[in-house]
Structure formats: C-alpha cells, structure tokens
Amino acid sequence: MTETGFLALKEKIIARLSEGLDKRLTYHNLAHTLDVLEQAERIAIEEKISDPKALLLVKLAALYHDTGFLDTYKGHEERSCEIMLHDLGGNSLTTGDLDRISGMIMATKIPQNPANLMEEVICDADLDYLGRDDFPPISNNLKKEFLVFGVIKEEKDWDPLQIGFFEKHHYFTASSRMIRQPRKMDFLKSLKASGK
C-alpha cells in the first residue's frame, strides 16, 4: 500500500467514524482515533522504527484500533480486527502484515499486553494522554462515557477507578517513559490528594 493509498483509506475511515459512531462516545470518538494515529507515528519514529512498511502497519493499526465501536462497546478490539481484515484482506498486504496489525489492535485491550516494539508503540499511543496537559478534559470525557455505558454507576466511583488504573498502568517505550511518565505521576498525586 502506498502513502496515497493510506491517505485515501484514512479519509474513508474518518468518514465512517464521523457518521457511524454513537454520539454518546465522548472519549472513544474520531478525535481519539486521530490522536492515537498522530502519537503512534511520533512514538514509532522516536523508537527508531524507520522501515516504511513497519511504519505503515503501525499507522494502519492506529487507524483501525477502535473501529469496533461502530458495532459494539464490549469486545470492540476483536470487532476492530474483523473490520480491518474485511477492509484490507486481498490488498497488497501479506497475511503476516495483517497478523501484525491484529496483534497491535489486540495489544490495546486493557490490561495492555504488548509482545513486541510495534505493539508497545500502539499501546503507549492509545494512552498517551495520561501524561499530557490535556489529560483533565479527556479524562472527563471518558468519565461521561463510562457513566452513559454503565461502566461506572455514579460519579463518586470515578476517582477510585482512575487511581487504580494509574497505579497499574505503565508506559512500555523508552520515549513515553521519558516524555509522559513524569506528568502522569503528577496527575496521580493530585488524584490521590483530591480523594482524601
């Protein structure tokens, strides 16, 4: 697949997500997918992934990683893989390429469990916001979504859930540990302080 082919595909996926995603998805929305795509490319380059094919696969995984939300909330990663295989099977990609993309998508399932550097890149891109200045509004969008979809019952359940998640989460790539981890730890301290 050429860069032009990727850009055409990206436009199609953007259109599908903007038209098809439930408007109540205040976190798992088009903005999140585009952010993960941007961060995945940045992290891959920082991690010295320079092979054009490998970079393409990372970008494809980022683009498709949450397409499953078009059809389901629970088990969306598996559905994302099915959508990706339907769209890209019979393309210029090999079975091995498609397996690598599926592996990256499945690695984003919580708790994250990446098996190689490309999977680590996508996992860190997916949760990049935890160590960024825009964490508070993004986190608030996730809280709203969790309330609507019944992941949490009441607002008071949110901070304990966040603190538990922060304590279990860690970045996998050296660049994310260096760039995002310090700010993430600041947020964890303030979450704990506000909970007292």
Accessible surface in RSA format (square Angstrom, percent):
REM  Atomic radii and reference values for relative SASA: ProtOr
REM  Chains: A
REM  Algorithm: Lee & Richards
REM  Probe-radius: 1.40
REM  Slices: 20
REM RES _ NUM      All-atoms   Total-Side   Main-Chain    Non-polar    All polar
REM                ABS   REL    ABS   REL    ABS   REL    ABS   REL    ABS   REL
RES MET A   1    53.66  27.8   9.23   6.1  44.43 105.8  19.23  16.3  34.43  45.6
RES THR A   2    94.33  67.1  84.43  85.6   9.90  23.6  84.21 113.1  10.12  15.3
RES GLU A   3    95.76  55.0  86.03  65.1   9.73  23.2  58.15 112.5  37.61  30.7
RES THR A   4   106.30  75.6 104.12 105.6   2.18   5.2  71.25  95.7  35.05  53.0
RES GLY A   5    28.03  34.6   0.00   N/A  28.03  34.6  23.55  64.6   4.48  10.0
RES PHE A   6     4.73   2.4   4.73   2.9   0.00   0.0   4.73   2.9   0.00   0.0
RES LEU A   7    87.27  48.6  86.80  62.1   0.47   1.2  87.15  61.2   0.12   0.3
RES ALA A   8    54.97  50.5  44.53  68.7  10.45  23.8  52.43  73.8   2.55   6.8
RES LEU A   9    21.57  12.0  20.05  14.3   1.51   3.8  21.03  14.8   0.54   1.5
RES LYS A  10    51.46  25.1  51.46  31.6   0.00   0.0   5.04   4.5  46.43  49.5
RES GLU A  11   108.16  62.1 104.09  78.7   4.08   9.7  47.09  91.1  61.07  49.9
RES LYS A  12   138.16  67.4 132.33  81.2   5.83  13.9  83.35  75.0  54.80  58.4
RES ILE A  13     1.32   0.8   1.32   1.0   0.00   0.0   1.32   1.0   0.00   0.0
RES ILE A  14    36.28  20.6  36.28  27.0   0.00   0.0  36.28  26.1   0.00   0.0
RES ALA A  15    42.98  39.5  38.09  58.8   4.89  11.1  42.95  60.5   0.03   0.1
RES ARG A  16    91.20  38.3  86.78  44.2   4.42  10.5  48.69  66.5  42.51  25.8
RES LEU A  17     2.61   1.5   1.12   0.8   1.49   3.7   1.12   0.8   1.49   4.0
RES SER A  18    50.47  42.6  37.60  50.2  12.86  29.6  37.10  79.0  13.37  18.7
RES GLU A  19   145.24  83.4 112.92  85.4  32.32  76.9  52.10 100.8  93.14  76.0
RES GLY A  20    41.90  51.7   0.00   N/A  41.90  51.7  23.63  64.9  18.27  40.9
RES LEU A  21    15.36   8.6  10.28   7.4   5.08  12.8  10.36   7.3   5.00  13.5
RES ASP A  22    54.93  38.5  39.80  39.6  15.13  35.8  28.87  67.9  26.06  26.0
RES LYS A  23   158.45  77.3 134.09  82.3  24.37  58.0 123.80 111.4  34.65  36.9
RES ARG A  24   124.85  52.4 119.28  60.8   5.57  13.3  55.95  76.5  68.90  41.8
RES LEU A  25     7.37   4.1   2.87   2.1   4.49  11.3   2.87   2.0   4.49  12.1
RES THR A  26    41.82  29.7  35.56  36.1   6.26  14.9  39.32  52.8   2.50   3.8
RES TYR A  27    13.50   6.3  10.01   5.7   3.49   9.1   9.68   7.3   3.82   4.7
RES HIS A  28    29.21  16.0  27.32  19.0   1.89   4.8  12.07  12.4  17.14  19.9
RES ASN A  29    43.85  30.2  42.89  41.4   0.95   2.3  16.64  40.0  27.21  26.3
RES LEU A  30    39.43  22.0  38.21  27.3   1.22   3.1  38.21  26.8   1.22   3.3
RES ALA A  31    70.19  64.5  58.10  89.7  12.09  27.5  63.49  89.4   6.70  17.7
RES HIS A  32    16.80   9.2  10.61   7.4   6.19  15.8   9.85  10.2   6.95   8.1
RES THR A  33     2.75   2.0   2.75   2.8   0.00   0.0   0.63   0.8   2.13   3.2
RES LEU A  34    60.65  33.8  55.91  40.0   4.74  11.9  56.29  39.5   4.36  11.7
RES ASP A  35    34.41  24.1  30.56  30.4   3.85   9.1  17.78  41.8  16.64  16.6
RES VAL A  36     0.10   0.1   0.10   0.1   0.00   0.0   0.10   0.1   0.00   0.0
RES LEU A  37     9.60   5.3   9.60   6.9   0.00   0.0   9.60   6.7   0.00   0.0
RES GLU A  38   113.65  65.2 106.44  80.5   7.21  17.2  38.96  75.4  74.69  61.0
RES GLN A  39    13.65   7.6  13.65  10.0   0.00   0.0   0.00   0.0  13.65  10.4
RES ALA A  40     0.00   0.0   0.00   0.0   0.00   0.0   0.00   0.0   0.00   0.0
RES GLU A  41    64.16  36.8  64.04  48.5   0.11   0.3  10.49  20.3  53.67  43.8
RES ARG A  42    64.37  27.0  56.90  29.0   7.47  17.8  60.39  82.5   3.98   2.4
RES ILE A  43     0.02   0.0   0.02   0.0   0.00   0.0   0.02   0.0   0.00   0.0
RES ALA A  44     0.00   0.0   0.00   0.0   0.00   0.0   0.00   0.0   0.00   0.0
RES ILE A  45   102.21  58.2  94.59  70.5   7.63  18.4  95.48  68.8   6.73  18.3
RES GLU A  46    64.24  36.9  46.93  35.5  17.31  41.2  32.68  63.2  31.57  25.8
RES GLU A  47    30.04  17.2  18.55  14.0  11.49  27.3   2.85   5.5  27.19  22.2
RES LYS A  48   174.11  84.9 149.64  91.8  24.47  58.3 113.91 102.5  60.20  64.1
RES ILE A  49    17.41   9.9  11.96   8.9   5.45  13.1  16.17  11.6   1.24   3.4
RES SER A  50    92.34  78.0  73.69  98.3  18.65  43.0  44.06  93.8  48.28  67.6
RES ASP A  51    77.38  54.2  70.15  69.8   7.22  17.1  34.77  81.8  42.61  42.5
RES PRO A  52   105.79  77.1  96.81  88.3   8.98  32.6 100.80  83.2   5.00  31.1
RES LYS A  53    82.71  40.3  78.20  48.0   4.51  10.7  47.59  42.8  35.12  37.4
RES ALA A  54    16.92  15.6  15.17  23.4   1.75   4.0  16.77  23.6   0.15   0.4
RES LEU A  55    34.61  19.3  34.58  24.7   0.03   0.1  34.58  24.3   0.03   0.1
RES LEU A  56    15.29   8.5  14.46  10.3   0.83   2.1  14.88  10.5   0.40   1.1
RES LEU A  57     2.37   1.3   2.37   1.7   0.00   0.0   2.37   1.7   0.00   0.0
RES VAL A  58     0.13   0.1   0.13   0.1   0.00   0.0   0.13   0.1   0.00   0.0
RES LYS A  59    17.42   8.5  17.42  10.7   0.00   0.0   4.38   3.9  13.04  13.9
RES LEU A  60     0.00   0.0   0.00   0.0   0.00   0.0   0.00   0.0   0.00   0.0
RES ALA A  61     0.00   0.0   0.00   0.0   0.00   0.0   0.00   0.0   0.00   0.0
RES ALA A  62     0.00   0.0   0.00   0.0   0.00   0.0   0.00   0.0   0.00   0.0
RES LEU A  63     0.50   0.3   0.24   0.2   0.26   0.7   0.24   0.2   0.26   0.7
RES TYR A  64     0.00   0.0   0.00   0.0   0.00   0.0   0.00   0.0   0.00   0.0
RES HIS A  65     0.42   0.2   0.42   0.3   0.00   0.0   0.42   0.4   0.00   0.0
RES ASP A  66     8.36   5.9   7.47   7.4   0.90   2.1   3.36   7.9   5.00   5.0
RES THR A  67     1.30   0.9   0.88   0.9   0.42   1.0   0.88   1.2   0.42   0.6
RES GLY A  68     0.00   0.0   0.00   N/A   0.00   0.0   0.00   0.0   0.00   0.0
RES PHE A  69    12.48   6.2   2.57   1.6   9.91  25.8   2.57   1.6   9.91  28.4
RES LEU A  70    41.86  23.3  17.93  12.8  23.93  60.2  18.09  12.7  23.77  64.0
RES ASP A  71    88.27  61.8  49.37  49.1  38.90  92.0  25.55  60.1  62.72  62.6
RES THR A  72    48.43  34.4  37.46  38.0  10.97  26.1  29.44  39.5  18.99  28.7
RES TYR A  73    57.71  26.9  47.28  26.9  10.42  27.1  47.47  35.7  10.24  12.6
RES LYS A  74   186.96  91.2 171.19 105.0  15.77  37.6 124.24 111.8  62.72  66.8
RES GLY A  75    29.73  36.7   0.00   N/A  29.73  36.7  18.58  51.0  11.15  25.0
RES HIS A  76    24.45  13.4  24.45  17.0   0.00   0.0  16.41  16.9   8.04   9.4
RES GLU A  77    12.75   7.3  12.75   9.6   0.00   0.0   0.00   0.0  12.75  10.4
RES GLU A  78    70.29  40.4  67.51  51.1   2.79   6.6  52.74 102.0  17.55  14.3
RES ARG A  79    79.85  33.5  78.68  40.1   1.17   2.8  20.25  27.7  59.60  36.1
RES SER A  80     0.00   0.0   0.00   0.0   0.00   0.0   0.00   0.0   0.00   0.0
RES CYS A  81    12.87   9.7  12.87  14.4   0.00   0.0  11.43  29.0   1.44   1.6
RES GLU A  82    92.79  53.3  86.62  65.5   6.16  14.7  36.23  70.1  56.55  46.2
RES ILE A  83     8.16   4.6   6.17   4.6   1.99   4.8   8.16   5.9   0.00   0.0
RES MET A  84     0.00   0.0   0.00   0.0   0.00   0.0   0.00   0.0   0.00   0.0
RES LEU A  85    77.02  42.9  70.84  50.7   6.18  15.5  71.20  50.0   5.82  15.7
RES HIS A  86   155.18  84.8 128.26  89.2  26.92  68.9 101.42 104.5  53.76  62.6
RES ASP A  87    41.02  28.7  15.02  14.9  26.01  61.5  11.07  26.1  29.95  29.9
RES LEU A  88     0.43   0.2   0.42   0.3   0.01   0.0   0.42   0.3   0.01   0.0
RES GLY A  89    37.14  45.8   0.00   N/A  37.14  45.8  18.69  51.3  18.45  41.3
RES GLY A  90    89.33 110.2   0.00   N/A  89.33 110.2  43.24 118.7  46.09 103.2
RES ASN A  91    64.35  44.4  40.48  39.1  23.87  57.5  11.36  27.3  53.00  51.2
RES SER A  92    75.49  63.8  40.75  54.4  34.74  80.0  54.10 115.2  21.40  30.0
RES LEU A  93    13.57   7.6   0.08   0.1  13.50  33.9   0.44   0.3  13.13  35.3
RES THR A  94    77.10  54.8  69.81  70.8   7.29  17.4  72.93  98.0   4.17   6.3
RES THR A  95   103.44  73.6  97.89  99.2   5.54  13.2  61.89  83.1  41.54  62.8
RES GLY A  96    29.74  36.7   0.00   N/A  29.74  36.7  24.35  66.8   5.40  12.1
RES ASP A  97     2.61   1.8   2.61   2.6   0.00   0.0   0.00   0.0   2.61   2.6
RES LEU A  98    18.97  10.6  18.96  13.6   0.01   0.0  18.97  13.3   0.00   0.0
RES ASP A  99    89.99  63.0  81.10  80.7   8.89  21.0  26.16  61.6  63.83  63.7
RES ARG A 100   111.41  46.8 105.34  53.7   6.08  14.5  43.01  58.8  68.41  41.5
RES ILE A 101     0.00   0.0   0.00   0.0   0.00   0.0   0.00   0.0   0.00   0.0
RES SER A 102    21.87  18.5  21.82  29.1   0.06   0.1  19.52  41.6   2.35   3.3
RES GLY A 103    21.92  27.0   0.00   N/A  21.92  27.0  19.44  53.3   2.49   5.6
RES MET A 104     1.13   0.6   1.13   0.7   0.00   0.0   1.13   1.0   0.00   0.0
RES ILE A 105     0.00   0.0   0.00   0.0   0.00   0.0   0.00   0.0   0.00   0.0
RES MET A 106    65.82  34.1  57.98  38.4   7.83  18.7  56.34  47.9   9.48  12.6
RES ALA A 107     6.14   5.6   0.50   0.8   5.64  12.8   5.69   8.0   0.45   1.2
RES THR A 108     5.75   4.1   2.34   2.4   3.42   8.1   0.60   0.8   5.15   7.8
RES LYS A 109    80.40  39.2  79.62  48.9   0.79   1.9  58.63  52.8  21.78  23.2
RES ILE A 110    90.37  51.4  69.91  52.1  20.46  49.3  70.00  50.4  20.37  55.3
RES PRO A 111   119.14  86.8 109.07  99.4  10.08  36.6 111.72  92.2   7.42  46.1
RES GLN A 112    26.89  15.0   6.93   5.1  19.96  47.5   5.30  11.3  21.59  16.4
RES ASN A 113   123.16  84.9 110.84 107.1  12.32  29.7  22.73  54.7 100.43  97.1
RES PRO A 114    21.55  15.7   3.13   2.9  18.42  67.0   3.13   2.6  18.42 114.5
RES ALA A 115    90.17  82.9  50.94  78.6  39.23  89.2  61.29  86.3  28.88  76.5
RES ASN A 116    72.21  49.8  62.03  59.9  10.18  24.5  40.45  97.3  31.76  30.7
RES LEU A 117    70.37  39.2  62.77  44.9   7.59  19.1  63.36  44.5   7.00  18.8
RES MET A 118    29.37  15.2  29.01  19.2   0.36   0.9   8.24   7.0  21.13  28.0
RES GLU A 119    20.21  11.6  20.21  15.3   0.00   0.0   1.33   2.6  18.88  15.4
RES GLU A 120    46.34  26.6  46.34  35.1   0.00   0.0   0.28   0.5  46.06  37.6
RES VAL A 121     0.00   0.0   0.00   0.0   0.00   0.0   0.00   0.0   0.00   0.0
RES ILE A 122     0.00   0.0   0.00   0.0   0.00   0.0   0.00   0.0   0.00   0.0
RES CYS A 123     0.00   0.0   0.00   0.0   0.00   0.0   0.00   0.0   0.00   0.0
RES ASP A 124     0.16   0.1   0.04   0.0   0.12   0.3   0.12   0.3   0.04   0.0
RES ALA A 125     0.73   0.7   0.00   0.0   0.73   1.7   0.00   0.0   0.73   1.9
RES ASP A 126    16.75  11.7  15.07  15.0   1.68   4.0   0.09   0.2  16.66  16.6
RES LEU A 127    12.44   6.9  12.44   8.9   0.00   0.0  12.44   8.7   0.00   0.0
RES ASP A 128     0.31   0.2   0.10   0.1   0.21   0.5   0.10   0.2   0.21   0.2
RES TYR A 129     6.40   3.0   5.84   3.3   0.56   1.5   2.91   2.2   3.48   4.3
RES LEU A 130     0.23   0.1   0.23   0.2   0.00   0.0   0.23   0.2   0.00   0.0
RES GLY A 131     2.64   3.3   0.00   N/A   2.64   3.3   0.00   0.0   2.64   5.9
RES ARG A 132    27.38  11.5  24.39  12.4   2.98   7.1  19.12  26.1   8.26   5.0
RES ASP A 133   111.91  78.4  91.80  91.4  20.12  47.6  37.67  88.6  74.25  74.0
RES ASP A 134    56.85  39.8  51.40  51.2   5.45  12.9  32.93  77.5  23.92  23.9
RES PHE A 135     9.01   4.5   9.01   5.6   0.00   0.0   9.01   5.5   0.00   0.0
RES PRO A 136    70.86  51.6  60.93  55.5   9.93  36.1  66.43  54.8   4.43  27.6
RES PRO A 137    77.70  56.6  69.20  63.1   8.50  30.9  76.55  63.2   1.15   7.1
RES ILE A 138    37.29  21.2  37.29  27.8   0.00   0.0  37.29  26.8   0.00   0.0
RES SER A 139     8.37   7.1   8.22  11.0   0.15   0.3   2.43   5.2   5.94   8.3
RES ASN A 140    63.46  43.8  60.92  58.9   2.54   6.1  15.37  37.0  48.09  46.5
RES ASN A 141    47.35  32.7  47.35  45.8   0.00   0.0   0.68   1.6  46.67  45.1
RES LEU A 142    19.13  10.7  19.13  13.7   0.00   0.0  19.13  13.4   0.00   0.0
RES LYS A 143    38.12  18.6  38.12  23.4   0.00   0.0   5.73   5.2  32.39  34.5
RES LYS A 144    98.37  48.0  96.21  59.0   2.16   5.1  56.68  51.0  41.69  44.4
RES GLU A 145     0.12   0.1   0.00   0.0   0.12   0.3   0.12   0.2   0.00   0.0
RES PHE A 146    33.95  17.0  33.95  21.0   0.00   0.0  33.95  20.6   0.00   0.0
RES LEU A 147    55.75  31.1  38.24  27.4  17.51  44.0  38.56  27.1  17.20  46.3
RES VAL A 148    75.41  49.6  45.42  41.1  29.99  72.3  53.14  46.2  22.28  60.4
RES PHE A 149    58.08  29.1  27.44  17.0  30.64  79.7  33.61  20.4  24.47  70.0
RES GLY A 150    35.51  43.8   0.00   N/A  35.51  43.8  21.57  59.2  13.94  31.2
RES VAL A 151    73.36  48.3  42.14  38.2  31.22  75.2  49.18  42.7  24.18  65.6
RES ILE A 152    10.19   5.8   5.87   4.4   4.32  10.4   9.22   6.6   0.97   2.6
RES LYS A 153   163.81  79.9 137.65  84.5  26.16  62.3 108.20  97.4  55.61  59.2
RES GLU A 154    91.62  52.6  87.88  66.5   3.74   8.9  31.69  61.3  59.93  48.9
RES GLU A 155   108.58  62.3  97.72  73.9  10.87  25.9  35.24  68.2  73.34  59.9
RES LYS A 156   148.43  72.4 122.94  75.4  25.49  60.7 102.77  92.5  45.66  48.6
RES ASP A 157    43.89  30.7  37.20  37.0   6.69  15.8  17.82  41.9  26.07  26.0
RES TRP A 158    14.02   5.6  14.02   6.8   0.00   0.0   7.86   4.2   6.17  10.0
RES ASP A 159    51.15  35.8  50.48  50.2   0.67   1.6  12.58  29.6  38.58  38.5
RES PRO A 160    85.80  62.5  71.97  65.6  13.83  50.3  77.15  63.7   8.65  53.8
RES LEU A 161    77.67  43.3  69.24  49.5   8.42  21.2  75.90  53.3   1.77   4.8
RES GLN A 162     5.95   3.3   5.63   4.1   0.32   0.8   0.32   0.7   5.63   4.3
RES ILE A 163    31.33  17.8  31.33  23.3   0.00   0.0  31.33  22.6   0.00   0.0
RES GLY A 164    22.43  27.7   0.00   N/A  22.43  27.7  21.48  58.9   0.95   2.1
RES PHE A 165    53.20  26.6  48.24  29.9   4.97  12.9  51.49  31.2   1.72   4.9
RES PHE A 166     2.79   1.4   0.00   0.0   2.79   7.3   0.00   0.0   2.79   8.0
RES GLU A 167    97.85  56.2  63.96  48.4  33.89  80.7  29.44  56.9  68.41  55.9
RES LYS A 168   171.05  83.4 145.13  89.1  25.91  61.7 110.53  99.5  60.52  64.5
RES HIS A 169    20.11  11.0   5.11   3.6  15.00  38.4  13.36  13.8   6.75   7.9
RES HIS A 170   103.32  56.5 101.41  70.5   1.91   4.9  78.35  80.7  24.97  29.1
RES TYR A 171     0.96   0.4   0.00   0.0   0.96   2.5   0.00   0.0   0.96   1.2
RES PHE A 172    37.50  18.8  27.13  16.8  10.37  27.0  29.25  17.7   8.25  23.6
RES THR A 173     1.87   1.3   0.00   0.0   1.87   4.5   1.87   2.5   0.00   0.0
RES ALA A 174    60.37  55.5  53.08  81.9   7.29  16.6  54.24  76.4   6.13  16.2
RES SER A 175    11.43   9.7   7.64  10.2   3.79   8.7  10.97  23.4   0.46   0.6
RES SER A 176     0.71   0.6   0.00   0.0   0.71   1.6   0.58   1.2   0.13   0.2
RES ARG A 177   118.52  49.8 111.42  56.8   7.10  16.9  44.97  61.5  73.55  44.6
RES MET A 178   142.12  73.6 123.11  81.5  19.01  45.3  91.87  78.1  50.25  66.6
RES ILE A 179    68.34  38.9  48.20  35.9  20.14  48.5  53.58  38.6  14.76  40.1
RES ARG A 180    40.05  16.8  40.05  20.4   0.00   0.0   0.08   0.1  39.97  24.2
RES GLN A 181    47.63  26.6  47.63  34.8   0.00   0.0  26.70  56.8  20.93  15.9
RES PRO A 182    78.90  57.5  69.17  63.1   9.72  35.3  77.01  63.6   1.89  11.7
RES ARG A 183    90.16  37.9  88.25  45.0   1.90   4.5  32.83  44.9  57.33  34.7
RES LYS A 184     1.80   0.9   1.80   1.1   0.00   0.0   0.10   0.1   1.70   1.8
RES MET A 185    75.17  38.9  74.67  49.4   0.50   1.2  72.48  61.6   2.69   3.6
RES ASP A 186    66.49  46.6  60.81  60.5   5.68  13.4  15.79  37.2  50.70  50.6
RES PHE A 187    18.55   9.3  18.14  11.2   0.40   1.0  18.35  11.1   0.19   0.6
RES LEU A 188    11.91   6.6  11.91   8.5   0.00   0.0  11.91   8.4   0.00   0.0
RES LYS A 189   141.60  69.1 136.52  83.8   5.08  12.1  99.38  89.5  42.22  45.0
RES SER A 190    63.77  53.9  56.86  75.9   6.91  15.9  49.33 105.0  14.44  20.2
RES LEU A 191    23.41  13.0  21.80  15.6   1.61   4.0  23.06  16.2   0.35   1.0
RES LYS A 192    83.52  40.7  79.10  48.5   4.42  10.5  43.12  38.8  40.40  43.0
RES ALA A 193    63.41  58.3  48.90  75.5  14.51  33.0  49.90  70.3  13.51  35.8
RES SER A 194    81.80  69.1  44.12  58.9  37.69  86.8  51.76 110.2  30.04  42.1
RES GLY A 195    54.51  67.2   0.00   N/A  54.51  67.2  20.82  57.1  33.69  75.4
RES LYS A 196   209.15 102.0 141.39  86.8  67.76 161.3 122.61 110.4  86.54  92.2
END  Absolute sums over single chains surface
CHAIN  1 A     9679.8       7907.9       1771.9       5934.0       3745.8
END  Absolute sums over all chains
TOTAL          9679.8       7907.9       1771.9       5934.0       3745.8
